[in-house]
Amino acid sequence: MTLIAQKAKSRNKGQSNPFYGCTHSLEAREKMSRAHKGKKRPPRTAEWSRRISEAKKGTLQGAANHFFGKRHTETTKRTISQGHIANPIFRRFGEDHWNWQGGVTCANQEARNTQELKVWRRAVFCRDKFTCQQCGTKGCRQHPINAHHIKSFAEYPELRFDLGNGVTLCEDCHTNTRQEMPTDG
């Protein structure tokens, strides 16, 4: 956006906007409605999504974020909380939740939350010296690592906690490995 366009945009905000405080008449709204009837926005392409994503990167981070350096007061926190309590959409849990599937937790999911898996994961990391075995990246906050099951966790339950069935991968290599895996069917 050019500097002139930015200045013009900021001049017409709030009370300096000539339409501030006004509303369209019913007749004008009906005309606008008829003019827009049947018009559909073209479908989003991958290129369009990529360009929007690139344009938005970093725009709401740090000092550019309108809430940067601010904190909600205790009163505001209570008000937000009360609003959530009063809104039925925030009270949907258990059988009332839109994604309720009968209260059955998949056996694979239960196995992923066991102490045994945590011990296996730590052992794989220690054996590989917390280093990605594909690209050599050392694990840290900027480069998190994952313990990857060479043979599928779901398809080979007998190998879930076998140290030989694990390898340390950084997140990028792990994502690439998962994308390369063949799918059934």
N, C-alpha and C positions, 0 to 999 in steps of 0.2 A: 504494500500500500504506500502510495506516495505521501510526502509530507503535507501537501495541500489537502489530499483526501482525508488524512488523519485529523487535520485541523478542522475541516468542515464537519467531520463526524462528531468531534468533541463539542463543537459549537451548538449542535442541535440536540444535545442531551438534556433531559430533565426539563426544567422550566423554560429554557431557551428554545425548546422545540416548539414551532408554531402550533402544533396539534396537541400540545400538553394540556391535559384536563378535559379534552374534547372527546366525544364518542361519535362513531358513524351512525347516521340515521338508519332506521330499519330498511328504508328503500335502498340506501347505499349498500348495506350489508347483503341484501337480496341480489343486487346487481353484481357484486363481487362474487357471490356464491354461484350465480349462473355463469359468470365468466370462467370460473375455475372448474366447473362441472366437467367430468370426463377427462380432465388433464391428469396424466400420471407422470411422475418423475421417472426418467429412464433408470433401468436397474443399475445398481452399483457394480462396477467392474473391479477386478483385482487392482488394476492400475489406479483407478480413482481412490480406492481405499488406501493404497500405499502412499499416494500423494497427500491425502488428508492426514495420515499418520505421521508422515515426515514433517508436515507443516505444524502439527500440534506438539511435536517433541520438544520438551523443555519449556513450553509456554506457561505451565502452571507449577513450575518447580522453583523453590527458593524464594527470592524476593519478588519474583513475577507473580506468585500466588497471592490473591487478594487477602487471604487469611494469614499470611506469613507474619510470624512474630506476635500473633494475637492468641488469646486464650478465652474460652467460654467462662463466664462468671458462674458461680454456684447456682445463682437464680436461673440463668439460661439453661444450665445442665438439667435442673429440675423440670423446667418447662418442656424441654425436649423429651425428657423421660416420660413426663405425664402425657405428652402428645402421643408417644409410642404406645403407652399403656391403653389409651383411649381408642387407638386405631386398631380395628379388628385384624388387619393384615399382619400386624406384629404379634398376634396371639395365636398364630397357626402353628401348632406343633403337635407331635403325636399323630393321632388319626385325623386331626383337622388340617394337617399340613398337605399342601398340594402334591407333594412327591411321596406321600406315605405308601409303603409297599408291604404292609402287613406286619411290620415289626420284626421281620426276619433279617438277621445280619448274615450276609454271605460268609461261608467258612473261610474263603480266601481273605476277606476283610478282617475277620477275627484273628487269623494267623498273622496278619501284618502288624497287629498291635500287641504282640507277645514280647515278653522279656527275652525269649530265646532268639527272636529275630534281631533285637537290638544288640545282643551279644555277638551274633553272627556278623552283623554289619560292622561293628567295632573291630572284630577280628580280621575282616577283609581289609579294612582301612589300615590297620597296623601292619599286616603282612605286606601290603603294597606301599607302605611308608607315606600314606595320605597323598599319593600322587596318581594322577590319571594315567592309566596304562596304555592309552592310545596316543595322547599328545604330550604327555610329560608334565602337564600343569600341576603345580603343588596346590592342594586344597587350602582355601582361606575364605574370608567373607565375600570378597569380590569374585572368587572362583569356587563356588560350592562343589563338593564332590558327592557322588552317589555310589552305593554298593549295588552293582547290577548282577542279576541272576543270568548266567550264560544260558542255561536251559530254563524255560519259562517257570515262574513261581507257581502259576495256576495249573499248568499241565504236568509238572513233575513234583508233586508234593513230597515225595521221598528225598528229593535233592534240595529242599528249601533251606536247610541249615548245614549243608555240606560246604565246607570252606573251599573245596576245589570247584564248586559251581558259582563262585563269586569273583567279581573283578571290580576294581575301583575305576570309575569314569567321572570326568568333569561333566557339568550339566549339558554343555554343547555336544560333547561326544556321546553322552547318554541319549540325548534327543535324537541324534543322527542314527545311533544304533537301533533305537526303537522304531524309527521310520523305515529302516532297511529290513526289519523283521518281516517275513512273509505272513500273510493273513490266511486263515483257513477259509476254504470255500472257493 
